[in-house]
């Protein structure tokens, strides 16, 4: 299990410029069927350029996976 409270995600914008990434709250995109694979993952967005990154555990690490 990953402890999201102990890390700070930063996005590199060149040289010594690192910009914080903020967790994206669940909105209408969370109900988009194309994003179903994000279940259990967390989405973060750069506060400067809007680039996004998903943080997720490997599928075989999920306790709800059949056969696990």
C-alpha positions in Angstrom: 0.0 0.0 0.0 1.3 3.5 -0.9 1.0 6.3 1.6 -0.1 9.3 -0.4 0.2 11.6 2.7 4.0 11.3 2.8 4.9 12.4 -0.7 4.8 15.5 -2.8 4.5 15.2 -6.6 6.4 17.8 -8.6 6.4 18.3 -12.4 9.7 19.4 -14.0 9.5 22.5 -16.3 13.2 22.7 -17.1 16.4 23.7 -15.2 15.5 24.2 -11.6 11.8 24.8 -12.1 9.7 22.2 -10.4 6.0 22.8 -10.1 3.7 21.0 -7.6 1.0 18.6 -8.8 -2.4 18.7 -7.2 -4.7 15.7 -6.8 -7.7 16.0 -9.1 -11.0 15.7 -7.2 -13.6 13.3 -8.5 -15.8 15.1 -11.0 -17.8 14.2 -14.1 -14.7 12.7 -15.7 -14.7 10.1 -12.9 -18.0 8.7 -14.4 -16.6 8.5 -17.9 -16.5 4.8 -18.9 -13.2 5.3 -20.7 -11.6 6.1 -17.3 -12.9 2.9 -15.6 -9.4 1.6 -15.4 -8.6 4.5 -13.0 -10.7 2.8 -10.3 -8.5 2.8 -7.2 -5.9 5.1 -8.8 -5.3 8.8 -8.1 -5.0 11.5 -10.7 -2.7 14.5 -10.3 -2.5 17.6 -12.5 0.4 20.1 -12.8 -0.7 23.4 -11.3 1.1 25.3 -14.1 0.6 23.4 -17.4 -2.3 21.1 -16.7 -0.3 17.9 -17.6 -1.7 14.9 -15.7 -0.2 11.8 -14.2 -2.0 8.7 -12.7 -0.6 7.0 -9.6 -1.9 3.4 -9.2 -0.9 0.1 -7.6 -0.1 -2.8 -10.0 -3.2 -4.7 -10.8 -1.9 -7.9 -9.1 -1.5 -5.9 -5.8 -5.2 -5.1 -5.5 -7.0 -7.3 -2.9 -10.3 -7.2 -4.8 -8.7 -9.0 -7.8 -10.2 -12.4 -8.3 -7.8 -15.2 -7.3 -5.6 -12.9 -5.2 
